[in-house]
Amino acid sequence: MSLSAYVLINIEAGKPRSALAALKKNKDVRSAHLVTGLHDAIALIEAPDVNKLGTIVTESVQKITGVQRTVTCICVETE
């Protein structure tokens, strides 16, 4: 059984497009989009468990150039 989470991402000014491109290259990111509002981007991530999810967020997403902050929202209800 896999775990899904939306990661809300704040990105440094001038870097959203390059950060989005890096997100889309990650095999664990199912989709990623630039958005308006409080956050600059949102990514849907799937992982086999919460430990792997944490690793993806801290070792992959947060290390992308321009990423300043993330908020991870684990899905608790799916279709």
N, CA, C and O atoms as a printed pandas DataFrame, in Angstrom:
     atom_number atom_name residue_name chain_id  residue_number  x_coord  y_coord  z_coord
0              1         N          MET        A               1    0.840   -1.180    0.000
1              2        CA          MET        A               1    0.000    0.000    0.000
2              3         C          MET        A               1    0.884    1.242    0.000
3              4         O          MET        A               1    1.864    1.313    0.742
4              5         N          SER        A               2    0.539    2.208   -0.825
5              6        CA          SER        A               2    1.361    3.412   -0.887
6              7         C          SER        A               2    0.700    4.577   -0.159
7              8         O          SER        A               2   -0.488    4.550    0.162
8              9         N          LEU        A               3    1.493    5.574    0.081
9             10        CA          LEU        A               3    1.088    6.770    0.805
10            11         C          LEU        A               3    1.197    7.947   -0.166
11            12         O          LEU        A               3    2.182    8.059   -0.896
12            13         N          SER        A               4    0.203    8.814   -0.178
13            14        CA          SER        A               4    0.238   10.006   -1.028
14            15         C          SER        A               4    0.283   11.245   -0.156
15            16         O          SER        A               4   -0.283   11.274    0.936
16            17         N          ALA        A               5    0.961   12.264   -0.651
17            18        CA          ALA        A               5    1.032   13.528    0.078
18            19         C          ALA        A               5    1.179   14.676   -0.916
19            20         O          ALA        A               5    1.816   14.543   -1.961
20            21         N          TYR        A               6    0.578   15.798   -0.562
21            22        CA          TYR        A               6    0.789   17.024   -1.312
22            23         C          TYR        A               6    1.853   17.821   -0.568
23            24         O          TYR        A               6    1.774   17.995    0.648
24            25         N          VAL        A               7    2.837   18.297   -1.300
25            26        CA          VAL        A               7    3.887   19.114   -0.701
26            27         C          VAL        A               7    3.724   20.531   -1.246
27            28         O          VAL        A               7    3.843   20.766   -2.449
28            29         N          LEU        A               8    3.451   21.466   -0.344
29            30        CA          LEU        A               8    3.304   22.876   -0.687
30            31         C          LEU        A               8    4.683   23.514   -0.552
31            32         O          LEU        A               8    5.346   23.350    0.472
32            33         N          ILE        A               9    5.112   24.233   -1.569
33            34        CA          ILE        A               9    6.504   24.663   -1.650
34            35         C          ILE        A               9    6.608   26.167   -1.847
35            36         O          ILE        A               9    5.943   26.741   -2.710
36            37         N          ASN        A              10    7.458   26.802   -1.029
37            38        CA          ASN        A              10    7.811   28.207   -1.222
38            39         C          ASN        A              10    9.167   28.250   -1.910
39            40         O          ASN        A              10   10.109   27.569   -1.504
40            41         N          ILE        A              11    9.248   29.062   -2.958
41            42        CA          ILE        A              11   10.444   29.114   -3.793
42            43         C          ILE        A              11   10.973   30.546   -3.856
43            44         O          ILE        A              11   10.207   31.508   -3.918
44            45         N          GLU        A              12   12.277   30.660   -3.840
45            46        CA          GLU        A              12   12.961   31.955   -3.947
46            47         C          GLU        A              12   12.551   32.667   -5.237
47            48         O          GLU        A              12   12.372   32.031   -6.275
48            49         N          ALA        A              13   12.405   33.987   -5.163
49            50        CA          ALA        A              13   12.038   34.784   -6.328
50            51         C          ALA        A              13   13.015   34.533   -7.478
51            52         O          ALA        A              13   14.228   34.473   -7.280
52            53         N          GLY        A              14   12.462   34.390   -8.674
53            54        CA          GLY        A              14   13.276   34.183   -9.858
54            55         C          GLY        A              14   13.647   32.731  -10.128
55            56         O          GLY        A              14   14.284   32.444  -11.142
56            57         N          LYS        A              15   13.266   31.809   -9.247
57            58        CA          LYS        A              15   13.651   30.402   -9.415
58            59         C          LYS        A              15   12.481   29.426   -9.586
59            60         O          LYS        A              15   12.721   28.221   -9.650
60            61         N          PRO        A              16   11.232   29.887   -9.661
61            62        CA          PRO        A              16   10.133   28.923   -9.743
62            63         C          PRO        A              16   10.199   27.960  -10.926
63            64         O          PRO        A              16    9.952   26.767  -10.753
64            65         N          ARG        A              17   10.518   28.436  -12.091
65            66        CA          ARG        A              17   10.512   27.546  -13.265
66            67         C          ARG        A              17   11.616   26.490  -13.201
67            68         O          ARG        A              17   11.388   25.338  -13.570
68            69         N          SER        A              18   12.796   26.867  -12.742
69            70        CA          SER        A              18   13.880   25.880  -12.635
70            71         C          SER        A              18   13.590   24.884  -11.511
71            72         O          SER        A              18   13.922   23.705  -11.635
72            73         N          ALA        A              19   12.978   25.338  -10.423
73            74        CA          ALA        A              19   12.610   24.430   -9.337
74            75         C          ALA        A              19   11.529   23.463   -9.808
75            76         O          ALA        A              19   11.578   22.277   -9.482
76            77         N          LEU        A              20   10.559   23.954  -10.566
77            78        CA          LEU        A              20    9.505   23.096  -11.101
78            79         C          LEU        A              20   10.092   22.029  -12.026
79            80         O          LEU        A              20    9.700   20.864  -11.965
80            81         N          ALA        A              21   11.011   22.426  -12.865
81            82        CA          ALA        A              21   11.649   21.455  -13.771
82            83         C          ALA        A              21   12.361   20.366  -12.974
83            84         O          ALA        A              21   12.288   19.193  -13.337
84            85         N          ALA        A              22   13.045   20.733  -11.899
85            86        CA          ALA        A              22   13.734   19.752  -11.059
86            87         C          ALA        A              22   12.733   18.825  -10.369
87            88         O          ALA        A              22   12.976   17.623  -10.262
88            89         N          LEU        A              23   11.620   19.369   -9.907
89            90        CA          LEU        A              23   10.584   18.545   -9.282
90            91         C          LEU        A              23   10.057   17.500  -10.258
91            92         O          LEU        A              23    9.898   16.332   -9.904
92            93         N          LYS        A              24    9.789   17.925  -11.478
93            94        CA          LYS        A              24    9.210   17.024  -12.481
94            95         C          LYS        A              24   10.163   15.908  -12.899
95            96         O          LYS        A              24    9.719   14.887  -13.424
96            97         N          LYS        A              25   11.449   16.083  -12.678
97            98        CA          LYS        A              25   12.434   15.043  -13.006
98            99         C          LYS        A              25   12.502   13.944  -11.948
99           100         O          LYS        A              25   13.050   12.872  -12.204
100          101         N          ASN        A              26   11.952   14.200  -10.766
101          102        CA          ASN        A              26   12.008   13.236   -9.670
102          103         C          ASN        A              26   10.974   12.132   -9.898
103          104         O          ASN        A              26    9.793   12.423  -10.087
104          105         N          LYS        A              27   11.406   10.878   -9.882
105          106        CA          LYS        A              27   10.523    9.745  -10.162
106          107         C          LYS        A              27    9.418    9.572   -9.126
107          108         O          LYS        A              27    8.396    8.953   -9.422
108          109         N          ASP        A              28    9.599   10.100   -7.924
109          110        CA          ASP        A              28    8.591    9.973   -6.869
110          111         C          ASP        A              28    7.526   11.061   -6.925
111          112         O          ASP        A              28    6.512   10.971   -6.233
112          113         N          VAL        A              29    7.745   12.080   -7.737
113          114        CA          VAL        A              29    6.778   13.171   -7.893
114          115         C          VAL        A              29    5.813   12.799   -9.014
115          116         O          VAL        A              29    6.207   12.689  -10.175
116          117         N          ARG        A              30    4.549   12.608   -8.656
117          118        CA          ARG        A              30    3.536   12.210   -9.649
118          119         C          ARG        A              30    3.093   13.395  -10.494
119          120         O          ARG        A              30    2.806   13.241  -11.681
120          121         N          SER        A              31    3.035   14.580   -9.886
121          122        CA          SER        A              31    2.715   15.801  -10.628
122          123         C          SER        A              31    3.235   16.983   -9.831
123          124         O          SER        A              31    3.395   16.909   -8.613
124          125         N          ALA        A              32    3.496   18.071  -10.536
125          126        CA          ALA        A              32    3.982   19.296   -9.891
126          127         C          ALA        A              32    3.506   20.488  -10.716
127          128         O          ALA        A              32    3.520   20.458  -11.946
128          129         N          HIS        A              33    3.085   21.537  -10.012
129          130        CA          HIS        A              33    2.536   22.713  -10.687
130          131         C          HIS        A              33    2.937   23.981   -9.944
131          132         O          HIS        A              33    3.056   23.980   -8.718
132          133         N          LEU        A              34    3.143   25.059  -10.690
133          134        CA          LEU        A              34    3.269   26.377  -10.086
134          135         C          LEU        A              34    1.852   26.848   -9.786
135          136         O          LEU        A              34    0.941   26.627  -10.584
136          137         N          VAL        A              35    1.660   27.498   -8.638
137          138        CA          VAL        A              35    0.332   27.935   -8.222
138          139         C          VAL        A              35    0.387   29.372   -7.700
139          140         O          VAL        A              35    1.465   29.913   -7.451
140          141         N          THR        A              36   -0.772   29.970   -7.541
141          142        CA          THR        A              36   -0.860   31.294   -6.942
142          143         C          THR        A              36   -1.259   31.150   -5.480
143          144         O          THR        A              36   -1.763   30.104   -5.071
144          145         N          GLY        A              37   -1.040   32.174   -4.710
145          146        CA          GLY        A              37   -1.447   32.154   -3.313
146          147         C          GLY        A              37   -0.261   32.123   -2.368
147          148         O          GLY        A              37    0.819   32.617   -2.692
148          149         N          LEU        A              38   -0.467   31.545   -1.212
149          150        CA          LEU        A              38    0.534   31.511   -0.155
150          151         C          LEU        A              38    1.793   30.735   -0.550
151          152         O          LEU        A              38    2.893   31.061   -0.104
152          153         N          HIS        A              39    1.627   29.708   -1.390
153          154        CA          HIS        A              39    2.753   28.885   -1.814
154          155         C          HIS        A              39    2.986   29.087   -3.307
155          156         O          HIS        A              39    2.107   29.555   -4.031
156          157         N          ASP        A              40    4.180   28.727   -3.751
157          158        CA          ASP        A              40    4.547   28.939   -5.158
158          159         C          ASP        A              40    4.348   27.711   -6.025
159          160         O          ASP        A              40    4.130   27.821   -7.231
160          161         N          ALA        A              41    4.424   26.532   -5.405
161          162        CA          ALA        A              41    4.278   25.288   -6.153
162          163         C          ALA        A              41    3.640   24.232   -5.265
163          164         O          ALA        A              41    3.662   24.324   -4.038
164          165         N          ILE        A              42    3.071   23.228   -5.920
165          166        CA          ILE        A              42    2.514   22.086   -5.214
166          167         C          ILE        A              42    2.934   20.827   -5.965
167          168         O          ILE        A              42    2.922   20.783   -7.195
168          169         N          ALA        A              43    3.304   19.809   -5.198
169          170        CA          ALA        A              43    3.715   18.543   -5.804
170          171         C          ALA        A              43    2.959   17.408   -5.134
171          172         O          ALA        A              43    2.760   17.413   -3.920
172          173         N          LEU        A              44    2.541   16.436   -5.934
173          174        CA          LEU        A              44    1.926   15.223   -5.415
174          175         C          LEU        A              44    3.011   14.149   -5.401
175          176         O          LEU        A              44    3.616   13.840   -6.427
176          177         N          ILE        A              45    3.240   13.593   -4.225
177          178        CA          ILE        A              45    4.295   12.588   -4.049
178          179         C          ILE        A              45    3.678   11.296   -3.559
179          180         O          ILE        A              45    2.759   11.308   -2.740
180          181         N          GLU        A              46    4.188   10.175   -4.062
181          182        CA          GLU        A              46    3.770    8.864   -3.583
182          183         C          GLU        A              46    4.985    8.128   -3.053
183          184         O          GLU        A              46    6.069    8.181   -3.635
184          185         N          ALA        A              47    4.785    7.441   -1.938
185          186        CA          ALA        A              47    5.866    6.691   -1.300
186          187         C          ALA        A              47    5.271    5.440   -0.658
187          188         O          ALA        A              47    4.080    5.410   -0.349
188          189         N          PRO        A              48    6.086    4.412   -0.455
189          190        CA          PRO        A              48    5.571    3.190    0.154
190          191         C          PRO        A              48    5.223    3.342    1.638
191          192         O          PRO        A              48    4.381    2.606    2.152
192          193         N          ASP        A              49    5.862    4.287    2.327
193          194        CA          ASP        A              49    5.600    4.482    3.754
194          195         C          ASP        A              49    6.042    5.882    4.169
195          196         O          ASP        A              49    6.649    6.609    3.382
196          197         N          VAL        A              50    5.734    6.251    5.402
197          198        CA          VAL        A              50    6.020    7.603    5.887
198          199         C          VAL        A              50    7.527    7.866    5.979
199          200         O          VAL        A              50    7.963    8.999    5.774
200          201         N          ASN        A              51    8.318    6.851    6.281
201          202        CA          ASN        A              51    9.768    7.054    6.343
202          203         C          ASN        A              51   10.341    7.424    4.980
203          204         O          ASN        A              51   11.168    8.330    4.878
204          205         N          LYS        A              52    9.905    6.728    3.934
205          206        CA          LYS        A              52   10.374    7.030    2.583
206          207         C          LYS        A              52    9.862    8.408    2.152
207          208         O          LYS        A              52   10.578    9.157    1.486
208          209         N          LEU        A              53    8.634    8.739    2.527
209          210        CA          LEU        A              53    8.095   10.064    2.212
210          211         C          LEU        A              53    8.971   11.145    2.820
211          212         O          LEU        A              53    9.314   12.121    2.152
212          213         N          GLY        A              54    9.331   10.976    4.075
213          214        CA          GLY        A              54   10.206   11.940    4.740
214          215         C          GLY        A              54   11.538   12.082    4.043
215          216         O          GLY        A              54   12.065   13.187    3.914
216          217         N          THR        A              55   12.084   10.969    3.591
217          218        CA          THR        A              55   13.359   10.998    2.866
218          219         C          THR        A              55   13.227   11.751    1.548
219          220         O          THR        A              55   14.097   12.546    1.193
220          221         N          ILE        A              56   12.140   11.502    0.827
221          222        CA          ILE        A              56   11.927   12.192   -0.452
222          223         C          ILE        A              56   11.846   13.700   -0.230
223          224         O          ILE        A              56   12.472   14.476   -0.953
224          225         N          VAL        A              57   11.073   14.106    0.770
225          226        CA          VAL        A              57   10.903   15.538    1.025
226          227         C          VAL        A              57   12.216   16.175    1.475
227          228         O          VAL        A              57   12.602   17.223    0.956
228          229         N          THR        A              58   12.904   15.558    2.429
229          230        CA          THR        A              58   14.107   16.194    2.981
230          231         C          THR        A              58   15.347   16.025    2.114
231          232         O          THR        A              58   16.204   16.908    2.089
232          233         N          GLU        A              59   15.455   14.923    1.415
233          234        CA          GLU        A              59   16.672   14.668    0.626
234          235         C          GLU        A              59   16.533   15.049   -0.847
235          236         O          GLU        A              59   17.537   15.232   -1.535
236          237         N          SER        A              60   15.302   15.169   -1.332
237          238        CA          SER        A              60   15.108   15.511   -2.744
238          239         C          SER        A              60   14.478   16.894   -2.907
239          240         O          SER        A              60   15.093   17.798   -3.472
240          241         N          VAL        A              61   13.261   17.056   -2.414
241          242        CA          VAL        A              61   12.524   18.304   -2.641
242          243         C          VAL        A              61   13.210   19.490   -1.975
243          244         O          VAL        A              61   13.436   20.508   -2.629
244          245         N          GLN        A              62   13.547   19.386   -0.696
245          246        CA          GLN        A              62   14.121   20.525    0.022
246          247         C          GLN        A              62   15.521   20.897   -0.456
247          248         O          GLN        A              62   15.992   21.998   -0.170
248          249         N          LYS        A              63   16.186   20.017   -1.166
249          250        CA          LYS        A              63   17.533   20.312   -1.656
250          251         C          LYS        A              63   17.546   20.924   -3.057
251          252         O          LYS        A              63   18.612   21.231   -3.590
252          253         N          ILE        A              64   16.385   21.099   -3.644
253          254        CA          ILE        A              64   16.306   21.741   -4.961
254          255         C          ILE        A              64   16.671   23.215   -4.810
255          256         O          ILE        A              64   16.191   23.891   -3.900
256          257         N          THR        A              65   17.512   23.702   -5.695
257          258        CA          THR        A              65   17.937   25.096   -5.663
258          259         C          THR        A              65   16.728   26.018   -5.751
259          260         O          THR        A              65   15.912   25.899   -6.665
260          261         N          GLY        A              66   16.619   26.930   -4.801
261          262        CA          GLY        A              66   15.522   27.887   -4.770
262          263         C          GLY        A              66   14.418   27.529   -3.789
263          264         O          GLY        A              66   13.650   28.405   -3.390
264          265         N          VAL        A              67   14.316   26.262   -3.389
265          266        CA          VAL        A              67   13.276   25.868   -2.435
266          267         C          VAL        A              67   13.642   26.425   -1.063
267          268         O          VAL        A              67   14.734   26.178   -0.551
268          269         N          GLN        A              68   12.721   27.173   -0.479
269          270        CA          GLN        A              68   12.959   27.797    0.817
270          271         C          GLN        A              68   12.239   27.088    1.959
271          272         O          GLN        A              68   12.764   27.004    3.069
272          273         N          ARG        A              69   11.035   26.577    1.689
273          274        CA          ARG        A              69   10.233   25.985    2.758
274          275         C          ARG        A              69    9.234   25.011    2.131
275          276         O          ARG        A              69    8.777   25.209    1.005
276          277         N          THR        A              70    8.908   23.963    2.877
277          278        CA          THR        A              70    7.883   23.027    2.428
278          279         C          THR        A              70    6.890   22.751    3.551
279          280         O          THR        A              70    7.224   22.833    4.734
280          281         N          VAL        A              71    5.677   22.428    3.159
281          282        CA          VAL        A              71    4.638   21.969    4.074
282          283         C          VAL        A              71    4.095   20.684    3.458
283          284         O          VAL        A              71    3.612   20.689    2.325
284          285         N          THR        A              72    4.175   19.577    4.209
285          286        CA          THR        A              72    3.732   18.289    3.680
286          287         C          THR        A              72    2.368   17.937    4.253
287          288         O          THR        A              72    2.172   17.926    5.468
288          289         N          CYS        A              73    1.438   17.653    3.366
289          290        CA          CYS        A              73    0.062   17.308    3.744
290          291         C          CYS        A              73   -0.216   15.878    3.297
291          292         O          CYS        A              73   -0.438   15.621    2.114
292          293         N          ILE        A              74   -0.203   14.946    4.255
293          294        CA          ILE        A              74   -0.423   13.532    3.944
294          295         C          ILE        A              74   -1.915   13.295    3.690
295          296         O          ILE        A              74   -2.762   13.737    4.466
296          297         N          CYS        A              75   -2.221   12.603    2.610
297          298        CA          CYS        A              75   -3.614   12.280    2.278
298          299         C          CYS        A              75   -4.123   11.209    3.234
299          300         O          CYS        A              75   -3.473   10.185    3.442
300          301         N          VAL        A              76   -5.290   11.458    3.811
301          302        CA          VAL        A              76   -5.870   10.486    4.750
302          303         C          VAL        A              76   -7.110    9.794    4.160
303          304         O          VAL        A              76   -7.613    8.820    4.722
304          305         N          GLU        A              77   -7.586   10.301    3.041
305          306        CA          GLU        A              77   -8.719    9.664    2.373
306          307         C          GLU        A              77   -8.470    9.711    0.877
307          308         O          GLU        A              77   -8.142   10.762    0.327
308          309         N          THR        A              78   -8.623    8.588    0.233
309          310        CA          THR        A              78   -8.435    8.522   -1.211
310          311         C          THR        A              78   -9.687    7.931   -1.850
311          312         O          THR        A              78  -10.603    7.487   -1.157
312          313         N          GLU        A              79   -9.710    7.932   -3.160
313          314        CA          GLU        A              79  -10.876    7.415   -3.895
314          315         C          GLU        A              79  -11.130    5.969   -3.592
315          316         O          GLU        A              79  -12.071    5.382   -4.126
